[in-house]
Amino acid sequence: MSSASRAARRASAGPVIPPFCDAHASAGAEGFRPYGSLVTDFRALHVPGDPLLLPNAWDVASAAALAAAGFPAIGTTSLGVAAAHGLPDGRGAGRDETLALVRRLGRLPVLLTVDVEGGFGGGPDAVADLAAYLAAAGAVGINIEDGRAGGHLAPAAEQAALITAIKNRVPDLFVNARTDTHWLGSSRVAGSGGVAGSRGVVGQGGVAGSGGVVGRGRVAGSGRVEEAGQVEEVGLVEEAVRRALVYVEAGADGVFVPGLAGDDSIRTLTAALGVPVNVLLLPGMALPRLAALGVARVSTGSMLFRAALGAAVAVARSVARGEPGPGGLPGYAEIDALATGKQAGKQPGKQ
């Protein structure tokens, strides 16, 4: 993507709102910006062939830093939010922490979409209430998945009912319907007796090749195993398309298939759906390639959170080995200003 097109896209989102101001009621030269206008801005960022890079934050500081870096929109990562509070991901345990975070993030000068896992365990009415609360707090979108805590996929009709309830309650909210076919496998439908899986693991460590994602525990060494993997991938893509069409019919504004990696698989999905397709950035993937395949949104998922943890441990180990502390890091005042919304200023004795 050219810097000119990205700049033009950001400009279309309207004037920058000062940090920690109410995004819905902020006034300036352009005056009041209604919620529907903000959602329209967010929708406009989803361009097949010129995808929105959506970095995912896990707390106020990470979100504020990404907003300050110029990203027009950010998402939350349920793993990051849950793990930062000592909670498991994908089991609805991080609901309160997510709501508290969104109340704070709604004040940032950035468009916000929220990962609500599978709706945090609620039925259609409860999930619609949740969506309305998030919209009131400043979120312009949500990400809701059909993977469930037991390691299975919810029946498509059950998931569609959640999506319809959300759209009936908050019609403007951008609903990104995530299907976990490539995380859990299409055979793991509720009640099918499938083996419980682990949310968000399959594919994250896989190789993003052109022939599809290598499944959990699969070694692409023998021709027979590789061929079987390709057959399985075709079935997973077909199931992903089937589910995606059901969710779009229910009102979904976009579709997210984490773990989707092969060129043919991505191209099949983008060609089959009339809504923006979102993929998860996997090792080896790059934006130009995904743009050429017609992708409209690329999420970092938990990657930034895991990268931050890895960097922190790496620095601690290097210091323990007697190496000098790293330079070039953001200063104390800069981070304090990001987290609190105050003007940066030097504080004696603080680094």
ChimeraX attribute file (.defattr): number of C-alpha atoms within 10 A of each C-alpha:
attribute: neighborCount
match mode: 1-to-1
recipient: residues
	/A:1	12
	/A:2	8
	/A:3	8
	/A:4	9
	/A:5	11
	/A:6	17
	/A:7	12
	/A:8	11
	/A:9	16
	/A:10	19
	/A:11	13
	/A:12	14
	/A:13	20
	/A:14	13
	/A:15	15
	/A:16	15
	/A:17	18
	/A:18	16
	/A:19	22
	/A:20	18
	/A:21	15
	/A:22	17
	/A:23	26
	/A:24	19
	/A:25	13
	/A:26	16
	/A:27	15
	/A:28	12
	/A:29	6
	/A:30	9
	/A:31	10
	/A:32	13
	/A:33	16
	/A:34	12
	/A:35	19
	/A:36	14
	/A:37	16
	/A:38	23
	/A:39	19
	/A:40	16
	/A:41	21
	/A:42	23
	/A:43	18
	/A:44	14
	/A:45	22
	/A:46	21
	/A:47	17
	/A:48	20
	/A:49	18
	/A:50	21
	/A:51	26
	/A:52	28
	/A:53	20
	/A:54	23
	/A:55	23
	/A:56	27
	/A:57	27
	/A:58	22
	/A:59	21
	/A:60	17
	/A:61	17
	/A:62	20
	/A:63	25
	/A:64	25
	/A:65	18
	/A:66	19
	/A:67	20
	/A:68	15
	/A:69	9
	/A:70	12
	/A:71	19
	/A:72	26
	/A:73	24
	/A:74	23
	/A:75	24
	/A:76	29
	/A:77	29
	/A:78	27
	/A:79	24
	/A:80	24
	/A:81	24
	/A:82	21
	/A:83	15
	/A:84	15
	/A:85	12
	/A:86	11
	/A:87	16
	/A:88	16
	/A:89	20
	/A:90	25
	/A:91	18
	/A:92	20
	/A:93	17
	/A:94	25
	/A:95	19
	/A:96	11
	/A:97	16
	/A:98	21
	/A:99	17
	/A:100	12
	/A:101	18
	/A:102	24
	/A:103	15
	/A:104	14
	/A:105	27
	/A:106	24
	/A:107	21
	/A:108	24
	/A:109	23
	/A:110	29
	/A:111	23
	/A:112	27
	/A:113	27
	/A:114	27
	/A:115	22
	/A:116	25
	/A:117	26
	/A:118	24
	/A:119	27
	/A:120	20
	/A:121	17
	/A:122	14
	/A:123	16
	/A:124	19
	/A:125	14
	/A:126	16
	/A:127	22
	/A:128	22
	/A:129	17
	/A:130	20
	/A:131	26
	/A:132	18
	/A:133	16
	/A:134	24
	/A:135	23
	/A:136	16
	/A:137	21
	/A:138	24
	/A:139	27
	/A:140	28
	/A:141	24
	/A:142	24
	/A:143	22
	/A:144	25
	/A:145	23
	/A:146	24
	/A:147	28
	/A:148	26
	/A:149	20
	/A:150	16
	/A:151	21
	/A:152	28
	/A:153	26
	/A:154	21
	/A:155	15
	/A:156	17
	/A:157	13
	/A:158	12
	/A:159	26
	/A:160	24
	/A:161	16
	/A:162	25
	/A:163	26
	/A:164	21
	/A:165	21
	/A:166	28
	/A:167	20
	/A:168	12
	/A:169	16
	/A:170	18
	/A:171	14
	/A:172	19
	/A:173	27
	/A:174	24
	/A:175	27
	/A:176	27
	/A:177	28
	/A:178	28
	/A:179	27
	/A:180	29
	/A:181	28
	/A:182	25
	/A:183	26
	/A:184	28
	/A:185	24
	/A:186	21
	/A:187	16
	/A:188	23
	/A:189	20
	/A:190	15
	/A:191	10
	/A:192	10
	/A:193	10
	/A:194	17
	/A:195	13
	/A:196	13
	/A:197	19
	/A:198	17
	/A:199	20
	/A:200	19
	/A:201	15
	/A:202	21
	/A:203	21
	/A:204	19
	/A:205	12
	/A:206	19
	/A:207	17
	/A:208	22
	/A:209	14
	/A:210	12
	/A:211	16
	/A:212	24
	/A:213	25
	/A:214	26
	/A:215	21
	/A:216	16
	/A:217	8
	/A:218	13
	/A:219	11
	/A:220	14
	/A:221	8
	/A:222	8
	/A:223	9
	/A:224	10
	/A:225	13
	/A:226	16
	/A:227	12
	/A:228	12
	/A:229	20
	/A:230	18
	/A:231	12
	/A:232	18
	/A:233	24
	/A:234	16
	/A:235	16
	/A:236	23
	/A:237	22
	/A:238	17
	/A:239	18
	/A:240	25
	/A:241	21
	/A:242	13
	/A:243	25
	/A:244	27
	/A:245	19
	/A:246	16
	/A:247	27
	/A:248	21
	/A:249	13
	/A:250	19
	/A:251	23
	/A:252	25
	/A:253	22
	/A:254	24
	/A:255	32
	/A:256	24
	/A:257	24
	/A:258	25
	/A:259	27
	/A:260	29
	/A:261	29
	/A:262	19
	/A:263	18
	/A:264	15
	/A:265	21
	/A:266	22
	/A:267	15
	/A:268	17
	/A:269	23
	/A:270	20
	/A:271	13
	/A:272	12
	/A:273	15
	/A:274	13
	/A:275	20
	/A:276	21
	/A:277	28
	/A:278	31
	/A:279	23
	/A:280	22
	/A:281	25
	/A:282	22
	/A:283	15
	/A:284	10
	/A:285	14
	/A:286	12
	/A:287	18
	/A:288	13
	/A:289	12
	/A:290	24
	/A:291	19
	/A:292	14
	/A:293	20
	/A:294	22
	/A:295	27
	/A:296	24
	/A:297	27
	/A:298	24
	/A:299	22
	/A:300	20
	/A:301	26
	/A:302	22
	/A:303	21
	/A:304	17
	/A:305	22
	/A:306	13
	/A:307	11
	/A:308	12
	/A:309	11
	/A:310	11
	/A:311	12
	/A:312	11
	/A:313	12
	/A:314	12
	/A:315	15
	/A:316	12
	/A:317	12
	/A:318	13
	/A:319	13
	/A:320	11
	/A:321	9
	/A:322	8
	/A:323	11
	/A:324	10
	/A:325	10
	/A:326	9
	/A:327	6
	/A:328	5
	/A:329	6
	/A:330	10
	/A:331	12
	/A:332	15
	/A:333	17
	/A:334	15
	/A:335	16
	/A:336	15
	/A:337	17
	/A:338	23
	/A:339	18
	/A:340	14
	/A:341	16
	/A:342	13
	/A:343	10
	/A:344	15
	/A:345	11
	/A:346	11
	/A:347	9
	/A:348	6
	/A:349	6
	/A:350	8
	/A:351	9
